[in-house]
Amino acid sequence: MQRVTMTLVGAVMAVLGCAWASLAFAGDREYPEFPVPDFVKTTMVADDVTYNGVPMRLMEFSSTKPEEALVAFYEAQWGDELRDVTMRPWRVLSHKNGEYLMTVQVTESNEMRARGNLSIAPMFSGALKADKELGKGFPVMPGSKVLNDIRSNDGGKVSRTLVLGSNRSVRHHANYYRKRLEDMGWQESFHDIQSASNRLKDHNLVLTKGEQRLNMNFAETAGQTYTVAVLVHPE
């Protein structure tokens, strides 16, 4: 077993072992069963979600025993093939199971209990390939960088969440997307503005197009404007 203590960014890279934000996958697959002890209760969060082009299955869990009991269980399950990374308040355990990366993210809810997340992703599949088109199909404002592109299917409702960053102002973003989306046939149904010292700091925009709904938020933080766009539509 390998154990490391490091920063969040370093830990994520150590766990994944690759730049997973640049990967993509096409096709259906059967996920392996994730081993869990009998003192853990799991809840499916997303049976079919794609994070920056990578498909995965996500679950939440709660444990009636503390973190160390959970770690001991996975040490027994995975032995020397367990990777143990600490980035408080989280501890991340990971294991390569064939073409899949199995990850346990755990934190203590109190001294006697723990909670966290389980994920399975085909990080080592030969079907994975580089995807240089995060944000494809979305009218990304020129000069913006797509930070996250997450797709999920929940009971026939398909959603896509994009996070983008840019050094342009909130007002510039709001004006650009309002005009661009209206040109694409979207209709504005709501907007909300928050300002400070006459400078636009936060803007919410909701648009619809048929059965599609798009919620957008533009917010300025430390000189950068971040856009969160959530698109929802029937399957």
Buried (B, 14 or more C-beta within 10 A) or exposed (E): EEEBEEEEEEBBBBBBEEEBBBBBBEEEEEBEEBBBBEBBEEEEBBBBBBBBBBBBBBBBBBBEBBBEBBBEBBBEBBEEEBBBBEBEEBBBBBBBBEBBBBBBBBEBBEEEBBBBBBBBBBBBBEEBEEBEEBBEEBBBBEEBEBBBBBBBBBEEEBBBBBBBBBEBBBBBBBEBBBEEBEEEEBEBEEEEBEEEEEEBBBBBBBBEBEEBBBBBBBBBEEEEBBBBBBBBBEE
